Amino acid sequence: MSQHRLTPRELDVMGVLWDAGEATVAEVRDRMPPELAYTTVLTVLRGLELKGYATHRKDGRAFVYRATVRADDAAQGLVDRVVDRVFQGSPVKLLAHLVADRHIDEADLRRMRRMLDERLRAEGGKR
């Protein structure tokens, strides 16, 4: 599965599955932009199954889809790709972008600082 990459549309559909837990094609379609056809959503879901990101079960006449990977696991691969391709492999550049170019409230900045401090303490114990 790691060799397969999620397209933006697949990521949108996966977001629905992660939020809902499981959903029929119609339920996914209802949570997508209005111009998106039912058949398009079905095609995306089938592609996600082929890539190993989703599976389905039959419920009467409907197929009910669910994600087979956790959002955190998929996010790791996406973040790694962004860091490698957009920020030249530098997580520091990513963090600088987040802090400088986005409105982050003080509480979130403090949470980020605590996470960094905890990581530094943990890394210090490994040496």
Order of alpha helices (4+ residues) and beta strands (2+ residues): alpha-beta-alpha-alpha-beta-beta-alpha-alpha-alpha
